[in-house]
Amino acid sequence: MGEGLIPEPTSPNVLVHGHDIPMNGLQAPADSDTLDKIDGAVQIISGSLAIGMIVTPPPINLACGVLAAVGSFISVGINAFGEKSDPVAEKFKLLTQKLKELEEKIIARFDEMKVFISENKFSMEVIGEVATLKKFMMKVFESSIMNIASDHKLAIENFRKACDLTPPLTIAYTISSLLAQKTTNPLTMAIEKSHKDKEKEVAYWEDVFRTLIWDLVLIECIAAGLFKKENLYHCERIIEESMEIDDILEEIEKSYNVGPWAVFKKEFPNFAEGLIWHGTDKKHRMELVQNELKKKCPRDSFYICIFDSGEFEKDYYYHIDKPHNIVEAKDFASREYGNRKFSIFVYRSYKGTRIAQSEYDWLVKKMKKDPKYDNKKSNKELVELMKKDVRSDGLIAVMSYWKSSYIGFVNCPEYAKGPGNFCMTWLGDHKDRKAIDWIVGFP
């Protein structure tokens, strides 16, 4: 792809910023943080082994900084850190071994998927290029622990030439470009061609896309540290492209009604009805829904709200930017209260785990601040006012407090209460107050 053909990133949701990512790396062999940084990288790769692809835990900027520091460490040279028994050297050997194990898993999975990818232009243009970059990167790691200066220098130079010839960012743009066009998107072509195995096609191809894009993040981070780049600007752009790809996949799943979330929604009415008998109370029912989502939709984040049944608008109301991302089941008999019924809705956030922590922090502060909303307003009117104060490209829900909402979440960053925030809020003065439960979910 020529330079002039590369589109500018258009995602409005900036995940990381170059100035947020520490690029000082390892200033000298005596750096006291060296062992911690290498250990952090080992944890990232070890965590990725479970699913067979690179996964950077939130906050992404810190994870990218850790990986870039590894590249900086390699540029210093492992011999500078002491003898073979040096704990940093031993930890680096462990990291190299973990990377090899991860690569073996990825290769094995791609071999299993040859039936899906062997005859596609996408595999020729992209998969081979990423594999070549990773091969040169792994040579750098392997030569680092062999302690042969000439081989190490040659490996670094070959990796530099490979990155210059085919930059990771250019490959990321190529992936987005191919997926953006129906005629070059292997997933849409596979879905339209297949009659029986649509869900398998979706699972396989989404694995391919996400494996490739996060391999590129890893390669770019290592290269940035190794070649002493001033910042992780290119890494930031690759991560933004990953969000563009997520948007494309989201549209495909919605248009063709396929994917794990589509399957969950189809099965949800029967599953929710089963909660009458399998759940003893709201807490127990919540746990059952959470476990089902973790099993069926592990990549996405969710809010779950179980509440005493009521009338939409009068007792509760929600704004949803993409109706595809919510499912609701109503009016089930409550065994613990013979005269009550319960309802439940599940909101899906497909970007929640990669929204910047600063966005979460801002939202929490905004919702904690005493809101000046009129307690005489209806739930619908309150949501319309809230749309002006918080992000409205996901979910905004208002539940009357007396409906005893039980709110839970799944698959969110450790520092967050779900893919957004929720709280109980009082409206009005002390003489005439009204309480609501308020949920804001990211897209």
N, C-alpha and C positions, 0 to 999 in steps of 0.2 A: 504494500500500500504506500503510495507516494505521500510526501509530507503534506502536500496541498489537499489531499483527500481525507485527512484525518479530521473528524468532526470534533468540535469543542464539547466538553462534558456539559450536559444540561440539567443534571440532577439538582434540585433545589435543596437537598438535604446533605450538607457537607458533613462528612463523618469525622474526619481528622483534619488538622491544619498543620502545615509544615512547621510553623513556629511552636506548635505544642509538642513536637516530637524531639526529644533530646538527641542532638547529633554530635555531641562532644565525644561520644564513644569512649574508648579507652585511651586516655591521654598518655599513659606510660605504663611499663610493666608493673610498677608498684601500686597501680590503681586498686584501692581496697574493694571496689565494687565489682571487680572482674569476675570473681567466683560466683557472686550473686547473679550477674548477668548471664553467664554461661548456664548456671543452674536454671534460671528463668527460661532460657531457650530450650533446655532439656524438658522442662515441664510442658512447654507449648507443644513440642513435637510428640512427647509421650501422650498427651491428651488427644492429639490428632490421630494417633495410632488406632484408637478405639473405633473410629469411623472410616479410617483409611484415606483421609485427606487433611490438608492443612486447615486448622481452626485456630484463630487468634482470639483468646478470651477478651471480653471488654475490660477496661477501655482499650480500644484498638491502638490508640496512639502509643500507649506504653508498651504493648506487645511488639509493635513495629520498631520502637526504639531499642528494645532488648535484642531483636534480631539484627538490627543495624550494628549494634555494639559487638556482636559476634564477628561480623565482617571486619570491623575495626581491629578486633583482637587478632584475626588472621593476618591482617596487614602488618601488625607488630611482629608476629612470628612466635610460635609456641616455645622455641628455645629460650626466648628472652624471659620467660616466666619460671625458669628453673630446671631442675633435673626431671627425669621421667616420673619420679615419685611425687612431683608437685601436684597438689590437689586440683589446681586449675587445669593442668595438662590431662589429668585423669578424667576430669569432668568433660573436657572437650572431646576426648576419645569416646566417652559415653554418648555425647551429642551426635558425633559422626555415626556411631552405630545405630542410634535411633533413627537418624535420617535415612540410612540404608534400609532399615526395616520398613519405614514408611514408604519408600520408593518401591520396594518389593511388593507391598500390598497394593499400591496403585497400579503397578504393571500387571499384577495378577488379575485385578478387577478389569482393566482394559482388555486383557486377553479374553476374559469371559464375555466381554461386550463386542467382540469382533464381528459377530453376526449383525450388530446394529450399526457399526461405524466403518466397516471395511470398504463399503462402496460409496462413501460420501466425500464430497469435496472438502468438507469441514475438517475431516481427519487428516487429509493430505496437507492442508494449508496451515493448520494450527497445532494439532497434537504433536506432529513431528518437530515443529519449531520449539515448542516448550520442552519436549524430551531432549533435544540437543542442548539447550541452555542448562537444563538440570544436570546433564551428563558432565558438562564442563565445570559446573559449580561443585559437583561431588568430587571431581578430580582435585579441586582446590582443597576441600576438606581432607581427602585422603592423603594428599602430599604434605599437608600440615603436620600430620602425626607421624609421617615417615622420616622427618628431620633430614631430608636431602635437599639442600638449598637450591640446587640447579633445577630439580624437578618441581619444587614448589614455585619458583619464579616462573618457570615455563607454564605451569598450570594456571597461575594468576593471569599471565599475559594472554593465554588462549581464552580464558573466561572473559577477559576484557574485550578481546576482539569479537567474540561471539555476541556479547551484549551490545557492542557498537554496530555490528552487522544487522542484528535483529533485536532491537530494544524491547524489553518486556512491555513497556507502555504501548508500543506500536502493535504488538500482538493482542493486547487487551482491546485496543480500538478495532482491530480486525475481527475479533470475536463479536463485539457489539454490532459491527457493521453487517456481518454475516447473519446474525440472529434477527436483525431489524427487518430484513427482507424475507418475505414468505418463500421466495424461490430458492434462497440459500440457507434457510433455517432448517437444520436436520430434524428438529423436534416436530415442527408443524408438518413437514413432509412425511415423517414416520407416523404421526397420528392419523393423517388423512389416508395413508396407505393401509394401516392396520385396522382390522375389524375385531380382533379378539384380545390383543395384548396392549391396548392403549396405555393402561396404567404401568405396565412394565416399560414401555417406551419412554414414558414421562420420567419414571424413576431413573432409568439408565442414563438418559441424555442430561437430565438435571445434575446427576452425579458428575458427568463429564465436564459440563460447563463450570460447575463450582470447583472441581478439582483443578482445572486449568487456571482459572482466575486467581485462586489462592496460592497455587504454585508460583504464579507470576509475582504475587505480593512477596513471597519468601525470597525469590531470586532478586527482586529489586532491592529489598531491605539489605540482603547480604552484599550486593554490589555497591549500594550507597555507602555502607561502612567500609568496605574493602578499598574502594576507589576514592575515598575521602570526599564524597559529594557534600555540598554545603547544607543540604536539607533533604527531606524525603518527599519533595514535591511530586516526583513521578510516582512514588508509592501512593500518595494521596489520590492522584488521578486514576490509578488502577483500581483503588477501592471505590472511587466514585463510579467507575465503569461497572464494577460489580453490582452496584445499586441499579444502574441502567439495565443490566442483564436481569436482575431480580424483577424490575418493572415489566420487562418483556415476557419473562416466564409467568408472571402474575396475569398478564393479559391473555396469554395462551391458555392457562388453566381455566380462566373465566370464560373465554370464548368457546372452548371445546368441552367445558364442564368435566375436566380431568384433574388428576393429582390427588395427593393425600387429603387435602382439605375438602375437595369435592366429594370424595368417598366418605369422609367423616360426616359431612352434612346430610348425605343421603341416608346414612345409617342412624343419624342422631334421634329422629322421632321415636324409633323403637328402643334405642338405648335410654333415652330420657324416661320413657314409660316404665322401663325396667327399674328405674330408681325408686319407684313406689315401694317395691318389694325388697330391693337389695340395700337401700339406704335407710338408716334408722332416724336420721335427722339431717339438717342442712349441712352440718360439718362432714358427716359421713358421705353424703351425696357429693359434696364438693371434692372429696378425696377420690371418689370413684371417677368423676369427670376428669380431674387432673391426671390420673393415671392413664386413662384412655387417650388423652391428648398427647401425653409424653410418648406413648407407644405408637400412635397412629400418625402424629404430626410433629416429629422431633425438631424440625428446623424452624418452626414458627413460634411466636410468642402469643399468649392468650390472656384475656380477661374472662372470667366466668362470674356470673351473677345469678344467685338463687334467691328468690324472694317470694313473699306471699302474693298470690295472684291479685291483679288489679286491672284497672282500665287504662289502656294506652292513652297518653296525654294527661289524663286526670291524675293518675297515680304514679306514672313514670313516663319518661320520654327520652328518646335518644336520636341524635343526628349521626348518620354514618355516611362518610364520603363515598365509600364503595360498598353498596349493599351486598355484594358478593362475599364480603368478609364478616358477615354476622349470620348466626342461625339461632332461632328461638323456638322453644316448645312451651306450651301454655297449659295451665289448669289441670294439674295432676293431683289426685287425692293425696292428702298428707296423713299418713298412718298415725303420726304422733298427735295430730289435732284433727279430730273427726269432722269438725265444721270448717276446716280450712283447705285451701288448695295451694299448690306452689307452682311457680313458673321459673324458667331458666333461659338465659341467653349466653352465648359464647361469642366473643369478639376475637378475631384473628388479626394479629399484627405481623406482617412479613418482614418488617424492617427493624423491629423493636430492639433486637440484640446489637444492632450496629448504628443506632442513633448515638451521637456524641453525648458523653456524660454531662457536658455543660447544658445540653437541652433538658435533660432530666432535672438537673439542679434548678434551672430557671423555672421549670413547670412546678416543682415542689414549692418554691418560694412564692410563686404567683398564686397558688391555690391556698397556701397557708395565710396569706395576707387577707385581712378581714374584707370580704367582698361587700360591695355596696349595692347589691341587687335588691330590688323591691320584693319583700316577702308576699306581696299581694299578687305577684306575677304567677302565671301558670307554669307548669314544668316546661312546656314547649316554649313559652316566652323567655324563660330563664336560659334555656339552651341557645336560643337565638342571640341573646345578649352575650353569653359566654363565647360564642363563635368569634366575637370581636376581640376577646381578651387572650384566648389561648389558641393553639393550633386547631384548625378545623378540617385537616386533611385525613383524619382518622375517625375516632369515636369521641363524642361528648354525650354522656348520659347523666340524667338527673332522676333520682329515685326518692319518692316521699319516704321520710325516715320511718314512719310507722308501718311500712311494708317489710321491715326487718330484713333488709338485704344482707346476704352473706356473700362477700366479694373475695374471690381468689384469683390466682394467676399461675402461669406456667411458662418455663423457659425464658427467664428474663435475667438481665445483669444482676450481680450480687448486690449492687448498691441501689437497686430500684424495687419499688412495690409494683411489679408488673411492667408491661411495655408502655409506661406512662406514669400516671399517679391517680390515687383516689383518696378521698377523705370525707368526713362528716362535717357539714358546715351549717352554722346558724345564720338565718336571715332575719332582719328586722331588729327592733329594740327589745328591751327586757319585758315590756308589757305585752308585746304581741309578736312573739318570735316563732319562726318556722324552721324546722330542721330538715336537711336534705342529705342524701348520699350523692356524691359527685365523682364521676369517673371521666378521665381524659386519657384516651389511648392513641399512641402514635400509629402511623400507617403501617 
